[in-house]
Amino acid sequence: MNLQQRLLNTFETLHQIPELGFEEHQTSAFLAEKLASFGYQITTKIAKTGIIGVLEGKQAGPTVAIRADMDALGHLIDGQAVAIHSCGHDAHSSIVLAAAEVLAAQGIERGTLKIIFQPAEETLFGAKAMVESGELNDIDYLFGLHLRPIQEARSGQMTAALYHGASCIAKAYIEGKTAHGARPHLGINAINGAVAIIQAVNAIFTNPMVPSSIKATQIKGGGPVANAIPGSAEITFDIRAQNNEVMQSLRAQLKTAIESGAASVGAQGRLEIVGDVPAAEYSQQMVELAKQAIVDVMGADALLPDIVTPGGEDFHFYSQLLPNTKTTYLRLGCDLQPGLHDPNMTFEHQAMENGARVLIDLAQKALALPR
């Protein structure tokens, strides 16, 4: 069976068993069994459902890792909650598994190869949980990839670096004082505090040379009684910034806006960060190595310029939390449409072979580097 057919078989299997973050039990079991059959030493149940496969070379050298995410997305279809692989993680796992099989069959002369199957990328907690396991502290070079929409790359094209921005979901909790609607002077209206906070947030500015945004996306206040002054309210904010410095500034200004906005009406405001991911910070050495791998495998015409996207990706926690690990994250063109996270998403399945062959070449190049 050739590489293309093995990729398609794996994809069909994974596509039929979509599972949400930290619930990828069937997916994890299937991938672990396959890795073990290739000769990898397997560690399972890392961060609940994560897997690491290890292949040792004959000589000492660097530790190189390839990572794929495993989880599907939740969708509401005809009123029913269902899990669907609408972000291509089944393809990512298929590509990395195929690369792992070829690399094991060829054998590695020096260094250590680690294959990482990570849970819960969509929750933003998966990569961080994998790092907290302590199983990744020895990695020198780490790579991943993602399918991209047709507007960014066509089938037969790749990019060596996909620069995601930082993103954050934050909540503001406002505590006032409940009172009868006929006696508002005896209460503190938390909704007024929410309005003051949103006005303060809308006045936040950062360096206009760096794309960023901060906006309220949900607001809750009051209860079933319409003639009562609400004593509590809650606002959700979506925050985006193309680099980590601007994100830090936005979060600091948001905290000030919440506390001062609430205080302006006599209420108390509190900030809570619900989830966040950092912006991409790659090793230029790894970016250049990935460019060479793309050119060597697919030809110079296949290499596209690096791309900047406001979307987020928890892969970048590896760079942030493993400071000795050099990374890059590739973009794989596959004629994907109508778009990521759409339950009707489709892509050119044959393009997975390009991703697998580039990762194989990239891993071989990295294993030859000094530690």
N, C-alpha and C positions, 0 to 999 in steps of 0.2 A: 504493500500500500504506500503510495507516494505521500509527500508532505501535505499537499493540497487536500487529498482525501482524508487524511488523519485530522487536519484542521476542521474540515466540514463535519466530520463525525462527532468530534468533541463539541463543536458549536451547537449542533442539533441536540445533543444530550443536555448541555447546560441551558440552552434556550427553553427547554421544556420543564425545567425545575427552578424557576425564578424564586428567590428568597430575599426577604428584607434584611437590613443590616443587623448583624449579630445573631441572625437566625439561619445562616447559610449551612445548615447541617448536612443536607444531601449533597450540595455543591462541594463542601469541604471534604466529605467522605470520598466522593468520586475523584477529586483532584489528588488527595493524599494517596489513595490506592494506586493511581497512575504513576505518581512520582516514585513511590516505593518500587514499583515494577521496573522503573528505569535504572534503579540502583542508588537512589538518594537516601540518605539518612533522614528520617522524617520526625518532626516535632509537631504535634497537633494541639488543638484547643488553646492556642495562644490568643489572648484577647477574645476568649470564648470559642470562636470558630476559625481563627487564623491558622495558617500552615507555613512552616519553613522546611524546605528540603535542602540538604547540604551534600555537596560533592567535593571531595578532597582531591587535589592534584598530587602528582608524584614529587614535586619540589615545593619548597616554601615560596610564597608570593603573596600578592594582594588578595583581599576578599572582595569579590565582585558579586553584586546582587541585582536581580531583575524582579520587579514587583508588578503584580496585577491585582486589581480590585475584583470582588466577587458578587457584591450585592445588587439586587434589582431595586426598582422604584415602585412605590405604592401609587395606584391610580384608582379613581372612582369611575367605573364603567357601568352605565345603566343602573346607577344606584348601588352597585356592589363594589366593595373594596377588593382589588386584585393586585398582585405583584406582577410586574412586566419588566423585562430587560430592555428598557427604552433608552439607556445611556451607554449600551455597548459593553458592559462589564463581562458579559458572557463571551464576547469576542476577545477582550483583553486577556481573560483567563485561558482561552483556547490558544491564543498566539504565544503566550508565555509558556504554557505546557508544551507546545510543539517545539519551541526553542530549547526547553529543558531536555526534551527527549533527544534531539539532535546532538546537543552538547555532551550529554552523557554517553551517547553511542560513539562519538568521536573521541571522548576522553579528554581530560585537561592535563597538561604537562606540569603546570605550576599554579600555585595559588589555591583559592577556595571559591567555589561557586555556590551562592545561596539563591534559591527560588522562593519568593515570598508571595503567598496568596493572602491578601488582606481583606478583612470584613469591613462593612459599614462605612464605606467612603461617603455615601450620601448623607449619613448622619453627622459627618465632620469629626467623628470621634475615633474612627478605625485606625488611622495611621498613628495617632498619639497613643492609643492603647497598645499597638504593636511595639512601639518604642519603649513604653513603660515595662514591657516584659523583660527587658534587658538582653534579649536574644539577638539584637542587631548592633550592639555597640562596637563590634569589630569590623564593620563594613567600611571599605575604603572607597568603593565606587558603586553607585546605585543608579539604575535606569528604570524608566516606565514609559508608557505610551498611551495615547487616547485616540479613538476614532474622532474625526472632525466632520462637520457639516460640509455639504457640497459647495457652499458659498466660500469656504476657506481653502479647500483642497479637493482636487479631483482624484479619482482612482489612478494609481501610478505615481503619485506625488507624496513627498514627506517633508517635514521640517524637523530640524535637530533640536529646537527649543521652543516650547509653548509657554509664554510668559503670562501666567494667571495673575490676577490682582488679589489683594487681601479682601476678605469679606467678613462680615460680623453681623450677627443678630443680637440685638440688645433690647432689654425691657426697662421701662421706667415705671416704678410703683409710687403712687401718690396717696398719701394718707392725710385726710382732712378730719372733719367732724360732722357726723350725721345730725340733722335737725329737721323740724317740721317745715314744710314749704312756706307756711304762713309766717314763720319766724326765722328767716334766713340769717339774721344777725347773731343767732345763737349757734350757728354751725360754721363750718369751713368747707366750701364747695370744692371737692376734689376735681370735678370736671373743669372748673375755672383754672385750677392748677395745671391740668393737662393742656389746656389751651395756651396758657402762658409758656409752658415748656415747649410746645410745638413752635410758637412764635420765636422763642429764643433759639431753637435748633435751626429754624429757617434763616437765621441771621449769622450762622456759622460759615466762615470762609477759610479756605486753605489755598496753597500755591496753585494758581490756575494752570500752571504748566504740567501739573500732575493730575490726570483724570481722577475724580472722586465724587462721591455723593453720599448724603445722609438724609433719609426721609422716613416719616411715619408711615407704617403700612397697616397697623391695626390699632384700634382704640376701644377700650371697654370702660364703662362707668355707670353708676346707678344700679338699680335693681328693679324688681317688679312694681314697686310703688312709685308712681309718677309725681306725687306731691310731697316728696321727701328730699332734703338736701343730701346728695351722695357723699359719703365719707371716704370713699376710696375710688381710685381709677387706675387704669393700666394702659400704657402705650408700648407698642412694639416698633422698633426701628430697624431698617435695613441699611447697613453701612458698607460702602465700597471705596477702595483706594488702590491705585496701581502700584504703590510701594508701601513698605511697612512703616516708614517714618510718618507719612501722611496719615495712615491708619491710627497710629499712636496719638497723633495730634487730634484727630476727630473724636476718638474715644475720650480723651481728656476734656475736650470742649463739651462733649455731650454730658459728661458727669457734672460739669459746672452749670450747664443749662438746666439740667433736671433739678439740681439742688436750689439754684437761685430762682428758677421759674416757679417752683412749688412754694418757696419761701415768700415770693412776692404777693401771694394771696393768703399767707399764714399757714400753709400746709407744709408737709415734709415730703421730700422726693428722694428716691433711692434708685441707683443704677444696678442692673444685673446683666452680665454678659451671658447669653444663653448658649452661644456657639460661635466659633470663629475659625478661620484658616488664614495663614500668612500668605503674603505674595511670594512669587517665585524668586529664588536667589540661587542661580546656578554657578557651577564651576565652568569658566570659559574653556578650560582644558577639555572637559567632558563634552561641551557643546561642539568644539572643533573635532573631537574624536567621533561624535555622532554624525557630523557632516561628512566626514571621510567614509564612514560605514555606509551611509546612504548612497554616496557617489560610487563606491566600490561595488555595491550590490545592485543598484538600480540605474546607475548612470547619472551624469551631471545634470541632465535636463529634469530629473526627478526631484532635485533638491530645491525647495522653496525657501524664501527668506523666513527668518524667525517671525513669529506672530505674537502680538499682544492682545489679550482678551480680558474683559472685566469679570469673567466668570471665575469661580473659585475651585480649588482642588486640594484635598488634604494631603496629597503627596508631599507638599512643601513643608510639612512638619518634620519630615526626615532631615531636610537640610537645616532646619532651625534647631531641632532637638539633638541631632547627631553632628556636632560642629566639625568633626574630623572626616565626615563623609562627603565626597564630591558627587554631585548629581546633575542630571539633565532629564528632561521629560519630552518625548518626541510626539509629533503630530502625524497621524496616519490618514492620508486621503483615501476615501472609499466610496465617493458619490453618495454620502449619507443624506437622506431627506425624509420628511420635511424638516426635521431638526431633532436635536437631542432632547430628551425628556418628553417627547411626543409619543403617546402609546402606539402610534402607527409608524414609528421610525423603521426604516429599512436602509440597507447599505449593500454595496457590492462585496459579497462574501469572498470572492477570489482575491481581494486585496489583502486579506489576512496573511497570505503567504509572504507578501512584501514586508509586513511588520515582523514576522517571525525570522525571516532571513536577515534583516537588518539587525535585529537584537542578537542573533547568533554571532554575526560578524563583530558587532560592537562589544559583546562580552569577551570574545577572543582577543580583540585588540586591548581591552582593559586588563585582562589577565596577564598580558605581556608587559604591562607597565611596572615600574618600580613601586614598592609599597610606600 
